[in-house]
Structures are given as C-alpha cells and as structure tokens.
Amino acid sequence: MRGSGLVRADGLNSKGIMEQKKYGCHNRAPFKPSLQVQDGWQTSAGQNGEVVRLAVMKTIPFKMTTDCNYTLTELGQSDQRCAGCSWKSQAPAQALAA
C-alpha cells in the first residue's frame, strides 16, 4: 500500500493522514425516467394443483427531483466533498439567508 495513494477503510491514507472520500452521489449517473414496482399478487394453480403467487409489476414515472437539495443549504454550499460534482446546485442568496 506504500505510495499507492489508496485510502484504507478507516479513512487514513498510507501516510496516516485522514482523507475525505466523495459522497456516493458524486457525479452519479442520471436517474431513469421510470421504474418497475410491485402492484400486488396474482394467484394461479401450478402443474400439481398447488397455489402459485406471482408478483404483479407495473411501470411508474420517476417523480423525485433530480437536483441536489443538500447543496441548496449553507452547509452543502461549503462542503468540500461536493466540490466538482455535476449535480451541485447553486443556491440563491435568499435561500441561504432564510
């Protein structure tokens, strides 16, 4: 690990200096426009007469915001772990003053 620049599980690099990792959402792929969800069960008879339950699935649109709401806060605007993220929002001045 010497000189590799890798960060250990405890957050320390090979020199024993604490390094902050980027958040899991940093430059993540865009959300899909829809998703599959379960919408109940359908029962039917199997080959040997046993009852078989099958999940009924349906497609619904993705309705959450795709923007980062954390970076709309004062804390999020100054968080260095968000630096360079493509999803970082620029907070309007009145939002930070509230």
VOSEMI-201259 format. One record per residue (C-alpha): residue number from 1; residue in three letters; x, y, z. Coordinates in Angstrom, 1 decimal, padded with zeros to 4 digits, always signed. Example, Ala and Ser with C-alpha at 12.3 -4.5 7.8 and 13.67 -1.06 7.14 Angstrom:
// residues 2
+-----+------+--------+--------+--------+
: seq : type :   east :  north :     up :
+-----+------+--------+--------+--------+
:   1 :  ala : +012.3 : -004.5 : +007.8 :
:   2 :  ser : +013.7 : -001.1 : +007.1 :
+-----+------+--------+--------+--------+
//
This chain:
// residues 98
+-----+------+--------+--------+--------+
: seq : type :   east :  north :     up :
+-----+------+--------+--------+--------+
:   1 :  met : +000.0 : +000.0 : +000.0 :
:   2 :  arg : +003.0 : +002.3 : +000.3 :
:   3 :  gly : +002.9 : +005.1 : -002.1 :
:   4 :  ser : -000.3 : +003.8 : -003.7 :
:   5 :  gly : -002.5 : +006.7 : -002.6 :
:   6 :  leu : -005.2 : +004.3 : -001.6 :
:   7 :  val : -007.4 : +005.2 : +001.4 :
:   8 :  arg : -008.0 : +002.5 : +004.0 :
:   9 :  ala : -011.4 : +001.6 : +005.4 :
:  10 :  asp : -010.7 : +003.8 : +008.5 :
:  11 :  gly : -010.3 : +006.8 : +006.2 :
:  12 :  leu : -006.5 : +007.1 : +006.6 :
:  13 :  asn : -004.1 : +007.1 : +003.6 :
:  14 :  ser : -000.8 : +005.3 : +003.6 :
:  15 :  lys : +000.8 : +008.3 : +005.4 :
:  16 :  gly : -001.7 : +008.2 : +008.2 :
:  17 :  ile : -003.5 : +011.3 : +007.1 :
:  18 :  met : -007.3 : +011.4 : +007.2 :
:  19 :  glu : -008.7 : +011.9 : +003.7 :
:  20 :  gln : -012.4 : +012.6 : +003.0 :
:  21 :  lys : -014.0 : +010.4 : +000.3 :
:  22 :  lys : -016.6 : +011.9 : -002.1 :
:  23 :  tyr : -020.2 : +011.1 : -001.3 :
:  24 :  gly : -021.8 : +008.1 : -003.2 :
:  25 :  cys : -024.0 : +010.5 : -005.1 :
:  26 :  his : -020.9 : +012.4 : -006.5 :
:  27 :  asn : -021.3 : +012.6 : -010.3 :
:  28 :  arg : -023.7 : +009.6 : -010.2 :
:  29 :  ala : -025.5 : +008.5 : -013.4 :
:  30 :  pro : -028.8 : +010.3 : -014.1 :
:  31 :  phe : -031.9 : +008.7 : -012.7 :
:  32 :  lys : -034.0 : +006.6 : -015.1 :
:  33 :  pro : -037.3 : +008.3 : -016.2 :
:  34 :  ser : -039.4 : +005.4 : -014.8 :
:  35 :  leu : -039.1 : +002.3 : -012.6 :
:  36 :  gln : -040.8 : -001.1 : -012.1 :
:  37 :  val : -042.7 : -001.6 : -008.8 :
:  38 :  gln : -044.8 : -004.4 : -007.4 :
:  39 :  asp : -048.6 : -003.8 : -007.5 :
:  40 :  gly : -050.0 : -006.8 : -005.7 :
:  41 :  trp : -050.1 : -010.5 : -006.3 :
:  42 :  gln : -051.8 : -012.8 : -008.8 :
:  43 :  thr : -052.6 : -016.4 : -007.8 :
:  44 :  ser : -052.9 : -019.3 : -010.1 :
:  45 :  ala : -052.8 : -023.1 : -010.0 :
:  46 :  gly : -049.4 : -024.8 : -010.6 :
:  47 :  gln : -048.8 : -028.0 : -012.5 :
:  48 :  asn : -049.5 : -030.2 : -009.4 :
:  49 :  gly : -052.6 : -028.2 : -008.3 :
:  50 :  glu : -050.6 : -026.1 : -005.8 :
:  51 :  val : -051.3 : -022.4 : -005.5 :
:  52 :  val : -048.6 : -020.2 : -007.0 :
:  53 :  arg : -048.3 : -016.5 : -006.3 :
:  54 :  leu : -046.8 : -014.2 : -008.9 :
:  55 :  ala : -045.9 : -010.6 : -008.3 :
:  56 :  val : -047.8 : -008.1 : -010.5 :
:  57 :  met : -045.5 : -005.4 : -011.7 :
:  58 :  lys : -046.2 : -002.0 : -013.2 :
:  59 :  thr : -044.1 : +000.9 : -014.5 :
:  60 :  ile : -044.4 : +004.3 : -012.8 :
:  61 :  pro : -042.7 : +007.6 : -013.7 :
:  62 :  phe : -039.8 : +008.8 : -011.5 :
:  63 :  lys : -041.1 : +011.9 : -009.7 :
:  64 :  met : -038.3 : +012.9 : -007.3 :
:  65 :  thr : -036.2 : +015.9 : -008.1 :
:  66 :  thr : -033.0 : +015.2 : -010.0 :
:  67 :  asp : -031.2 : +018.2 : -008.5 :
:  68 :  cys : -029.1 : +018.0 : -005.3 :
:  69 :  asn : -031.1 : +019.6 : -002.5 :
:  70 :  tyr : -028.2 : +019.3 : +000.0 :
:  71 :  thr : -026.2 : +021.8 : -001.9 :
:  72 :  leu : -029.0 : +024.3 : -001.6 :
:  73 :  thr : -028.2 : +024.7 : +002.1 :
:  74 :  glu : -025.4 : +026.8 : +003.6 :
:  75 :  leu : -023.7 : +023.6 : +004.8 :
:  76 :  gly : -023.9 : +022.0 : +001.4 :
:  77 :  gln : -022.6 : +025.0 : -000.4 :
:  78 :  ser : -019.4 : +024.9 : +001.7 :
:  79 :  asp : -019.0 : +021.1 : +001.8 :
:  80 :  gln : -015.7 : +020.2 : +000.1 :
:  81 :  arg : -016.8 : +016.7 : -000.5 :
:  82 :  cys : -019.3 : +018.1 : -003.1 :
:  83 :  ala : -016.7 : +020.1 : -004.9 :
:  84 :  gly : -016.7 : +019.4 : -008.7 :
:  85 :  cys : -019.9 : +017.4 : -008.6 :
:  86 :  ser : -022.1 : +017.8 : -011.7 :
:  87 :  trp : -025.3 : +017.7 : -009.5 :
:  88 :  lys : -024.2 : +020.5 : -007.2 :
:  89 :  ser : -026.8 : +023.3 : -007.2 :
:  90 :  gln : -026.0 : +027.0 : -006.9 :
:  91 :  ala : -028.2 : +028.3 : -004.0 :
:  92 :  pro : -029.9 : +031.6 : -004.5 :
:  93 :  ala : -028.8 : +034.2 : -001.9 :
:  94 :  gln : -032.3 : +034.5 : -000.4 :
:  95 :  ala : -032.4 : +030.7 : +000.3 :
:  96 :  leu : -029.1 : +030.9 : +002.2 :
:  97 :  ala : -030.4 : +033.9 : +004.2 :
:  98 :  ala : -033.6 : +032.1 : +005.4 :
+-----+------+--------+--------+--------+
//
